[in-house]
């Protein structure tokens, strides 16, 4: 059973995220979590343990809420965000943590804050790259049938995770692995990772990978199975000496149909 605080956070999350203008799922450009040669935007935000995980969660929630041009949010105080993310003491320490997270997002060029005396700051969403450019919905490149570049390839974070309260409870490790698996569209098909290439692509440690994978499994979001290979790396049905883990996001981690 969820605690009273967790249940309240779900109700507030529905108020913030579940309005008529919200997205069914949260679209995130793949380059936010994966970069084969440079530090990813996720790594820039995630520094700092729990506080870093809060910054990432808040940014993803902002993406989910600011769904239409001009991609601004003008009606949510820090205490509202704190409640939506199930932070203790939402009017006090929780609100302070949100303000610090918003400040970091602005300093790193992921949002712009427009101050209005006596009212909550207007949050203007900026590009997931952290380069300070205006935000654009990645899906519009498909809808307008333009040639899509790698910088606009995107994945989806299930809106069910937020509405049902699972997103709020994820640790930093669980959040990292959720993003990585979703980036590879493990909600559509089983995926596997090269042990050698994984750190270069995503920039997280083996310990974080193991902890995050275990957390997602224990919470019913991830199914892990063995895949057996022949000497040429092809999958086979019988057991051989070579095998690898394959991962599939399931249940609440599967995005809503759109």
Order of alpha helices (4+ residues) and beta strands (2+ residues): alpha-beta-alpha-alpha-beta-alpha-alpha-beta-beta-alpha-beta-alpha-alpha-alpha-alpha-alpha-beta-beta-beta
